[in-house]
Structure formats: structure tokens, C-alpha cells
Amino acid sequence: MLHYTLDGFGGHRSRFDDIRLVHELLEELPARLGLQPAMPPMLLPYYNGVEPDDCGISGFVFLPGGHLTLHTFSFRECFFADLVAPRAFDVHEAQAFVQNALPVRSAEAHTARRPKPFDEVPVHPDEDFGPHLLINIEGYSGPQDMDGLFKLFDNLPPRIDMTPIMRPYVLRSTDRDHGSWLSAMTMIAESHIALHIEEGTGRAFFDIFSCKFFDTDGVLDELKRALPGANHSVQLIARGCGYRVKRTERGPEHARTKAWLGVRPG
């Protein structure tokens, strides 16, 4: 399972709000990398966030045994992309394609072939955008049918104090060289939750990306109850490292919108 992440800062606000552009990126990137999409892109424009600065677009595409997700934050002028697949792909081509569509001032990419972990990316709540929790499960014994998985993902966000912004999407797909898969995804106000079960092998791959920092031990205990298995290999990494420094500040912009007040007659 190849997992690639790309975080970008300091882009064009209008591009991050361009739903057609985001749709084309989600549709064209898998084809560019030789990956077969299992569905058309699903997009959720999001303009009434739990946090006022969270407006933007969240979107995803299932691949057999994987997914492409993209979260744009127009007000914050940043984006976060994840590409997960059981087959190899060119991560450099992926980065070039995304950054051509969404050019940014700075970008940070990480790659890992799970269950081999990512390079250590420690989480710093006072500095980073948010945590990304990844779990590789051996001997998975949780729900393994579409109805059971839908129910699990419908109930999971409130169990871990997250905010769903859609009902779960569950899909069965087959990769000719990499088996049959049952996948589930739900978008949350905090980003996304996903699970891919390789049918007939007892292996499952779960991840949750959140812009809200959470009690890792408490969330992990709840996830292990929801996703039982013989062995859980866990990794927690930071997304948007140094976000508190890289983020776009809006104070000067807000001041410009009121500049005309200074030239009114007294």
C-alpha cells in the first residue's frame, strides 16, 4: 500500500474555491498516474465550517484498494492531498500535476509503503495544522459487508468527537493485480476518515486526518473497538508542519477593506 501526502501553503484563493478545477484535478490525476478510478469524483463545497476559516472544498475518488482525497482551504490559502493505492505510482508526477493546478509558495510531501511507516513526523499542536492517524490491521474482524460498513462509518464520527458533513460512501472494487476491496469513506468537518479492507486476506488499512487536535489515546481506544483485529500497527504523523508560521494571516487584508474610512470628510 503506497501512501503519498502533499501539503501546500500560500496559493491562490480563487483556485482553492474553483470547484470545476478541483473536479478536473480529482478526475485527471489518477489517469495521469495509470491508476483506475472506481467512481466519479465526489465534491463537497464547504462554506459554513465549525471554524470560520475552514471554508473550501473537500473531495475524493475511490481507487480499488485506495483513494485520492483533496481538501482546499481558500481562506487559509492551503491544501492537503492524500493518494493511497495498493500499486506503485510516480509520486513526482503526482506532485507536479497537483502543483500545476494549485501552485503554492511552499509544499511538503511524504511517502510511505505501508505497513512500513512514514519517516518520523512528530506532531506539535502549537505549530502544525493537524494530526493524521494511520492504522494497519492484521486479522481484521470488524464489519465486512456494505451494510455493516455503512452503519459503522455512520456512527463513528460522533464516537470520536468528529463532525460528519456527508453520509458514508461504501464501495466494492477489484484491481486485476491487487485483489478485491471493500472501501468506506466519510468526509468530516475536520477532513476525512477512510478504511480499505482487502477481501479474503484479513488485512485492512485505516486512516483519519483531522485539522482538530484530539486525544490520541482515547480516539485510538475507540477505533480499536470499532475496528477489531489481531494486530494494530499505528502511526501518528503531523500534517501541515509549521502551519502556524506558514499560514496566511488576514489582519492586513481586513484592514485594507476599511481603508476608505480614513478618507471620509471629518
C-alpha positions as CSV (number, residue, x, y, z in Angstrom):
1,M,0.0,0.0,0.0
2,L,1.7,3.2,-1.2
3,H,0.5,6.3,0.7
4,Y,1.6,9.8,-0.5
5,T,0.7,13.1,1.2
6,L,1.2,16.6,-0.2
7,D,0.6,19.8,1.9
8,G,0.7,23.2,0.1
9,F,0.7,26.7,1.5
10,G,0.4,30.2,0.1
11,G,-1.6,29.5,-3.0
12,H,-4.3,31.4,-5.0
13,R,-7.5,31.8,-3.0
14,S,-9.6,31.8,-6.2
15,R,-8.2,28.4,-7.3
16,F,-8.9,26.8,-4.0
17,D,-12.6,27.9,-4.4
18,D,-12.8,26.7,-8.0
19,I,-15.0,23.6,-7.9
20,R,-14.6,22.8,-11.5
21,L,-10.8,23.0,-11.2
22,V,-10.8,20.7,-8.2
23,H,-13.2,18.3,-10.0
24,E,-10.8,18.1,-13.0
25,L,-7.8,17.5,-10.8
26,L,-9.5,14.6,-9.0
27,E,-10.6,13.2,-12.3
28,E,-7.4,13.6,-14.3
29,L,-4.7,12.8,-11.7
30,P,-5.4,9.0,-11.4
31,A,-5.4,8.7,-15.2
32,R,-2.1,10.6,-15.4
33,L,-0.6,8.1,-12.9
34,G,-2.1,4.9,-14.5
35,L,-4.5,4.4,-11.6
36,Q,-8.0,3.2,-12.3
37,P,-10.8,5.3,-10.5
38,A,-13.6,3.2,-9.2
39,M,-16.1,6.2,-9.2
40,P,-16.5,9.7,-10.4
41,P,-15.2,12.5,-8.1
42,M,-17.4,13.3,-5.1
43,L,-17.1,17.0,-4.1
44,L,-18.4,18.9,-1.1
45,P,-18.1,22.7,-1.2
46,Y,-17.9,23.7,2.4
47,Y,-18.6,27.3,3.5
48,N,-20.1,27.0,6.9
49,G,-17.3,25.4,8.9
50,V,-17.2,24.7,12.6
51,E,-14.3,27.2,12.4
52,P,-14.9,30.3,10.3
53,D,-11.6,29.9,8.4
54,D,-12.5,26.3,7.4
55,C,-14.3,27.3,4.1
56,G,-13.2,25.5,1.0
57,I,-13.8,22.3,-0.9
58,S,-13.4,18.6,0.2
59,G,-13.4,15.9,-2.5
60,F,-12.4,12.3,-3.0
61,V,-12.2,9.5,-5.5
62,F,-12.0,5.8,-4.6
63,L,-9.4,3.7,-6.4
64,P,-9.5,-0.1,-6.0
65,G,-8.0,-0.5,-2.5
66,G,-7.2,3.2,-2.2
67,H,-8.3,6.8,-2.6
68,L,-7.4,10.2,-3.6
69,T,-8.6,13.0,-1.3
70,L,-8.2,16.7,-1.6
71,H,-9.1,19.4,1.0
72,T,-8.7,23.0,-0.1
73,F,-8.9,25.9,2.4
74,S,-9.4,29.1,0.4
75,F,-9.4,31.4,3.4
76,R,-6.3,29.8,4.7
77,E,-4.8,29.6,1.2
78,C,-3.6,26.0,1.7
79,F,-4.5,22.4,0.5
80,F,-3.9,18.9,1.8
81,A,-3.9,15.9,-0.6
82,D,-3.6,12.2,0.0
83,L,-3.1,9.5,-2.6
84,V,-3.3,5.8,-1.4
85,A,-3.1,2.8,-3.7
86,P,-2.0,-0.9,-3.5
87,R,0.1,-0.4,-6.6
88,A,3.1,1.8,-7.3
89,F,2.8,5.2,-8.9
90,D,5.1,8.1,-9.7
91,V,4.9,10.4,-6.7
92,H,7.0,13.1,-8.5
93,E,4.5,13.2,-11.4
94,A,1.7,13.4,-8.8
95,Q,3.3,16.4,-7.1
96,A,4.0,18.2,-10.4
97,F,0.4,17.7,-11.6
98,V,-1.2,18.9,-8.3
99,Q,1.1,21.9,-8.1
100,N,0.4,22.8,-11.7
101,A,-3.3,23.0,-10.9
102,L,-2.8,24.5,-7.4
103,P,0.5,26.5,-7.4
104,V,1.7,27.3,-3.9
105,R,4.6,29.2,-2.2
106,S,5.7,26.1,-0.3
107,A,4.9,22.4,-0.4
108,E,5.8,19.4,1.8
109,A,5.4,15.8,0.6
110,H,5.8,12.4,2.3
111,T,5.7,8.9,1.0
112,A,5.5,5.5,2.7
113,R,4.8,2.0,1.6
114,R,2.5,0.8,4.4
115,P,2.8,-1.1,6.7
116,K,6.4,0.3,6.6
117,P,5.9,3.6,8.5
118,F,6.4,7.1,7.2
119,D,9.6,8.8,8.2
120,E,9.0,10.2,11.7
121,V,6.9,13.3,11.5
122,P,6.2,14.3,15.2
123,V,3.1,16.2,15.9
124,H,3.3,19.7,17.5
125,P,-0.2,21.0,18.4
126,D,1.1,24.6,18.8
127,E,2.8,24.6,15.3
128,D,1.1,22.2,12.9
129,F,-2.2,22.0,11.0
130,G,-3.3,18.7,12.5
131,P,-2.7,15.0,13.1
132,H,-3.0,12.1,10.7
133,L,-3.6,8.7,12.4
134,L,-2.9,5.6,10.3
135,I,-3.7,2.0,11.4
136,N,-2.7,-1.2,9.6
137,I,-4.8,-4.0,10.8
138,E,-3.9,-7.7,10.5
139,G,-6.6,-10.3,11.2
140,Y,-9.4,-7.7,10.8
141,S,-12.7,-9.0,12.2
142,G,-14.9,-5.9,12.0
143,P,-17.8,-5.3,9.6
144,Q,-17.0,-6.8,6.2
145,D,-20.2,-6.2,4.2
146,M,-21.5,-3.0,2.7
147,D,-24.4,-2.5,5.1
148,G,-22.3,-3.2,8.2
149,L,-19.6,-0.9,7.0
150,F,-22.1,1.9,6.2
151,K,-23.5,1.6,9.7
152,L,-20.0,1.7,11.3
153,F,-19.0,4.8,9.4
154,D,-22.3,6.5,10.0
155,N,-21.8,6.1,13.8
156,L,-18.1,6.5,14.0
157,P,-17.6,10.3,13.8
158,P,-19.6,11.2,16.9
159,R,-17.9,8.3,18.8
160,I,-14.6,10.1,18.3
161,D,-15.9,13.7,18.6
162,M,-15.7,14.5,14.9
163,T,-18.3,16.3,12.7
164,P,-19.6,14.5,9.6
165,I,-20.5,16.6,6.6
166,M,-21.8,13.7,4.5
167,R,-23.3,10.2,4.9
168,P,-20.7,7.4,4.4
169,Y,-19.8,6.3,0.9
170,V,-19.1,2.5,0.7
171,L,-17.9,0.7,-2.5
172,R,-16.6,-2.7,-3.6
173,S,-14.0,-2.7,-6.3
174,T,-11.4,-5.0,-7.9
175,D,-7.9,-4.4,-9.0
176,R,-6.8,-7.1,-11.5
177,D,-3.3,-7.4,-10.0
178,H,-4.1,-6.4,-6.4
179,G,-7.3,-8.2,-5.3
180,S,-10.8,-7.3,-4.3
181,W,-11.5,-4.5,-1.9
182,L,-14.3,-3.1,0.3
183,S,-13.8,0.6,1.0
184,A,-15.6,3.2,3.1
185,M,-15.1,7.0,3.3
186,T,-16.8,9.8,5.1
187,M,-15.8,13.5,4.9
188,I,-15.8,15.3,8.3
189,A,-15.6,19.0,9.0
190,E,-12.1,18.1,10.3
191,S,-11.1,16.4,7.0
192,H,-11.7,12.6,6.3
193,I,-12.0,9.1,7.6
194,A,-11.3,6.1,5.3
195,L,-11.0,2.3,5.5
196,H,-9.9,-0.2,2.9
197,I,-10.4,-4.0,3.5
198,E,-8.6,-6.4,1.3
199,E,-11.2,-9.2,1.0
200,G,-10.1,-12.7,1.8
201,T,-6.8,-11.7,3.4
202,G,-7.8,-10.3,6.9
203,R,-5.9,-7.1,6.1
204,A,-7.3,-3.6,6.5
205,F,-5.9,-0.1,6.2
206,F,-7.5,2.8,8.1
207,D,-6.7,6.5,8.3
208,I,-8.2,9.6,9.8
209,F,-6.9,13.1,9.0
210,S,-8.1,15.9,11.2
211,C,-7.4,19.6,11.4
212,K,-8.5,19.4,15.0
213,F,-6.1,18.0,17.5
214,F,-7.6,15.2,19.6
215,D,-6.9,12.9,22.5
216,T,-4.8,10.3,20.6
217,D,-5.1,7.6,23.2
218,G,-8.8,8.0,23.7
219,V,-9.5,8.1,19.9
220,L,-7.3,5.1,19.3
221,D,-9.0,3.0,22.0
222,E,-12.4,3.8,20.4
223,L,-11.1,2.9,16.9
224,K,-9.7,-0.4,18.1
225,R,-13.1,-1.2,19.5
226,A,-14.8,-0.2,16.2
227,L,-12.1,-2.0,14.0
228,P,-11.2,-5.2,15.9
229,G,-8.3,-7.3,14.7
230,A,-5.4,-9.5,15.8
231,N,-2.8,-6.7,15.5
232,H,-3.0,-3.0,15.0
233,S,0.1,-1.2,13.7
234,V,-0.3,2.5,14.5
235,Q,1.4,5.7,13.4
236,L,0.6,9.3,14.1
237,I,2.1,11.9,11.8
238,A,1.8,15.7,11.5
239,R,0.2,17.4,8.6
240,G,1.0,21.0,7.7
241,C,4.2,21.1,9.7
242,G,4.9,24.6,10.8
243,Y,1.4,25.8,9.8
244,R,1.3,28.5,12.4
245,V,4.2,30.2,10.6
246,K,3.2,29.3,7.0
247,R,-0.5,30.2,7.3
248,T,-1.9,33.2,5.6
249,E,-2.8,36.0,8.1
250,R,-5.9,38.0,7.3
251,G,-5.3,41.1,9.5
252,P,-3.8,43.3,6.8
253,E,-6.5,42.2,4.3
254,H,-9.2,43.1,6.7
255,A,-7.5,46.5,7.3
256,R,-7.5,47.2,3.5
257,T,-11.2,46.6,3.3
258,K,-11.7,49.5,5.7
259,A,-9.1,51.8,4.3
260,W,-11.7,54.0,2.6
261,L,-13.0,55.0,6.0
262,G,-9.8,57.1,6.5
263,V,-10.6,59.5,3.7
264,R,-14.2,60.4,4.6
265,P,-14.8,64.0,5.4
266,G,-14.5,64.7,9.1
